[in-house]
Amino acid sequence: MKVAIGSDHAGYKIKEDIKDVMDELNIQYEDVGCNCEDSVDYPDYAVPVAEKVANGEVDRGILICGTGIGMSITANKVDGVRCALVHDLFSAKVTRLHNDSNVLAMGERIIGPGVAKEIAKVWLQTEFEGGRHERRVNKMMEVESKA
C-alpha cells in the first residue's frame, strides 16, 4: 500500500506523528506538505493528495488540518475520492468496512496525537468488506457521473 499524506499548518504536528505510524507499519508514503507551522491554505494540500488517490498514484490519502472539515470538503470535490472526516476509532473502522473510504481527514485541534495515531492505524489496517456495501458504494459513486 502507498499513501499520500498532507496537512496545513494546523495539522502539521499530527501529520508527522502519523508518518511515524506508517513507518512502524511498513507502509510507503509520500508527504505532499506542508513542512512547518507557518500559515498556509489547506486546499493547496488537500487537492494534491486527493488527485493522487483519484488517479491511482497512491492507494489512499490522509489529510490533517485544524478541524479536518476544510480538508474533507476539499478532497471530496475530486471525482473518485471518498474522504471521511473521522475523530473516533469506531468511525475509522466502519468508514473502511462499509464505505471503502480512500481518504481520511482528521482535525488536530479536535483530537490529540494519541487518538490520531490509533485512528490512522485502524483505518490503514481495515479492508473494505464488500458484499452489500459494494452496491451502496457504487450507488454513491454514480452521483459523480451524473454531475
KEKOL-992359 format. One record per residue (C-alpha): x, y, z; residue number from 1; residue in three letters. Coordinates in nm, 3 decimals, padded with zeros to 5 digits, always signed. Layout:
<gumars>
         u         v         w     n   res
         X         Y         Z   NUM   ala
...
</gumars>
This chain:
<gumars>
         u         v         w     n   res
   +00.000   +00.000   +00.000     1   met
   +00.113   +00.355   -00.074     2   lys
   -00.039   +00.658   +00.098     3   val
   -00.023   +01.030   +00.021     4   ala
   -00.033   +01.248   +00.332     5   ile
   -00.077   +01.622   +00.365     6   gly
   -00.163   +01.887   +00.617     7   ser
   -00.190   +02.257   +00.661     8   asp
   -00.009   +02.440   +00.942     9   his
   -00.276   +02.342   +01.196    10   ala
   -00.228   +01.971   +01.125    11   gly
   +00.147   +01.962   +01.081    12   tyr
   +00.235   +01.806   +01.418    13   lys
   -00.008   +01.516   +01.385    14   ile
   +00.097   +01.461   +01.023    15   lys
   +00.449   +01.399   +01.148    16   glu
   +00.316   +01.157   +01.413    17   asp
   +00.118   +00.964   +01.153    18   ile
   +00.426   +00.932   +00.932    19   lys
   +00.588   +00.753   +01.228    20   asp
   +00.290   +00.516   +01.242    21   val
   +00.324   +00.437   +00.872    22   met
   +00.696   +00.370   +00.922    23   asp
   +00.607   +00.127   +01.204    24   glu
   +00.354   -00.048   +00.978    25   leu
   +00.598   -00.056   +00.684    26   asn
   +00.360   +00.149   +00.471    27   ile
   +00.515   +00.354   +00.192    28   gln
   +00.401   +00.717   +00.187    29   tyr
   +00.450   +01.043   +00.005    30   glu
   +00.436   +01.364   +00.207    31   asp
   +00.296   +01.647   -00.008    32   val
   +00.344   +01.906   +00.271    33   gly
   +00.317   +02.139   +00.440    34   cys
   +00.655   +02.132   +00.608    35   asn
   +00.617   +02.370   +00.901    36   cys
   +00.366   +02.551   +01.120    37   glu
   +00.364   +02.873   +00.914    38   asp
   +00.016   +02.963   +00.793    39   ser
   -00.083   +02.803   +00.460    40   val
   -00.408   +02.730   +00.275    41   asp
   -00.548   +02.378   +00.324    42   tyr
   -00.677   +02.335   -00.035    43   pro
   -00.315   +02.358   -00.156    44   asp
   -00.251   +02.025   +00.020    45   tyr
   -00.591   +01.856   +00.007    46   ala
   -00.613   +01.872   -00.373    47   val
   -00.276   +01.707   -00.448    48   pro
   -00.346   +01.424   -00.203    49   val
   -00.698   +01.370   -00.342    50   ala
   -00.576   +01.378   -00.702    51   glu
   -00.304   +01.122   -00.629    52   lys
   -00.570   +00.890   -00.486    53   val
   -00.814   +00.954   -00.771    54   ala
   -00.558   +00.891   -01.046    55   asn
   -00.420   +00.577   -00.881    56   gly
   -00.073   +00.710   -00.796    57   glu
   -00.142   +00.603   -00.437    58   val
   -00.392   +00.368   -00.277    59   asp
   -00.512   +00.603   -00.002    60   arg
   -00.467   +00.951   +00.137    61   gly
   -00.455   +01.111   +00.480    62   ile
   -00.527   +01.480   +00.544    63   leu
   -00.499   +01.680   +00.865    64   ile
   -00.595   +02.041   +00.937    65   cys
   -00.729   +02.216   +01.246    66   gly
   -01.073   +02.054   +01.234    67   thr
   -01.049   +01.823   +00.933    68   gly
   -01.355   +01.991   +00.786    69   ile
   -01.187   +02.206   +00.522    70   gly
   -00.964   +01.920   +00.411    71   met
   -01.254   +01.675   +00.382    72   ser
   -01.478   +01.915   +00.191    73   ile
   -01.197   +01.998   -00.050    74   thr
   -01.090   +01.637   -00.104    75   ala
   -01.448   +01.530   -00.176    76   asn
   -01.461   +01.779   -00.467    77   lys
   -01.223   +01.548   -00.659    78   val
   -01.402   +01.276   -00.859    79   asp
   -01.328   +00.929   -00.725    80   gly
   -01.249   +01.040   -00.372    81   val
   -01.444   +00.918   -00.072    82   arg
   -01.297   +01.124   +00.210    83   cys
   -01.422   +01.056   +00.562    84   ala
   -01.379   +01.302   +00.846    85   leu
   -01.304   +01.082   +01.147    86   val
   -01.242   +01.160   +01.513    87   his
   -01.304   +00.820   +01.676    88   asp
   -01.192   +00.459   +01.633    89   leu
   -01.534   +00.314   +01.551    90   phe
   -01.587   +00.556   +01.262    91   ser
   -01.233   +00.489   +01.136    92   ala
   -01.309   +00.119   +01.111    93   lys
   -01.661   +00.145   +00.970    94   val
   -01.575   +00.400   +00.704    95   thr
   -01.330   +00.146   +00.560    96   arg
   -01.551   -00.161   +00.613    97   leu
   -01.874   -00.014   +00.477    98   his
   -01.787   +00.296   +00.273    99   asn
   -01.448   +00.199   +00.127   100   asp
   -01.319   +00.546   +00.213   101   ser
   -00.995   +00.616   +00.032   102   asn
   -00.903   +00.940   +00.209   103   val
   -00.903   +01.001   +00.584   104   leu
   -00.936   +01.351   +00.730   105   ala
   -00.873   +01.446   +01.092   106   met
   -00.856   +01.764   +01.298   107   gly
   -00.554   +01.830   +01.515   108   glu
   -00.748   +02.084   +01.722   109   arg
   -01.021   +01.823   +01.783   110   ile
   -00.816   +01.517   +01.877   111   ile
   -00.473   +01.467   +02.024   112   gly
   -00.181   +01.277   +01.876   113   pro
   -00.251   +00.952   +02.061   114   gly
   -00.605   +00.921   +01.927   115   val
   -00.496   +01.036   +01.581   116   ala
   -00.229   +00.766   +01.564   117   lys
   -00.476   +00.497   +01.671   118   glu
   -00.734   +00.619   +01.416   119   ile
   -00.470   +00.607   +01.143   120   ala
   -00.368   +00.252   +01.242   121   lys
   -00.725   +00.125   +01.239   122   val
   -00.807   +00.299   +00.912   123   trp
   -00.491   +00.180   +00.739   124   leu
   -00.531   -00.180   +00.855   125   gln
   -00.903   -00.221   +00.780   126   thr
   -01.008   -00.357   +00.442   127   glu
   -01.336   -00.292   +00.262   128   phe
   -01.594   -00.558   +00.347   129   glu
   -01.762   -00.552   +00.005   130   gly
   -02.081   -00.753   -00.033   131   gly
   -02.394   -00.547   +00.024   132   arg
   -02.173   -00.245   +00.092   133   his
   -02.023   -00.258   -00.258   134   glu
   -02.367   -00.198   -00.410   135   arg
   -02.412   +00.105   -00.188   136   arg
   -02.068   +00.247   -00.262   137   val
   -02.136   +00.205   -00.634   138   asn
   -02.462   +00.399   -00.598   139   lys
   -02.276   +00.671   -00.410   140   met
   -02.015   +00.697   -00.685   141   met
   -02.283   +00.713   -00.956   142   glu
   -02.370   +01.059   -00.826   143   val
   -02.040   +01.187   -00.970   144   glu
   -02.119   +01.058   -01.318   145   ser
   -02.449   +01.250   -01.313   146   lys
   -02.286   +01.580   -01.215   147   ala
</gumars>
